[in-house]
């Protein structure tokens, strides 16, 4: 189950550098995750100061 980034994102960039498969990139007002490349490791969620990355149900 891939992760996605909620609107709570503050665009700090902490998640982008932690992603082992480089599937996170800056988007329009928040970072975005390419869900087809996401390996669901949770590294992004572990470093996010506002808990914006969430697993897709």
C-alpha positions, 0 to 999 in steps of 0.5 A: 500500500503506497503512501500519499501526502496530505494537505497538512504538508508544509513543504519542508522537504524532509521527506524527499531526502529520506525516500530510498527510491526517490519517489517524492518531489515538490508539487503545487503547494506540497510535496507529492509521492509517485504512488506507482514507485512507492515501496511503502517503507514509511521513511517519509512518515518517520521524518515528517514534522506534521505527519503529512505522509499517510498510507493509502487504504 
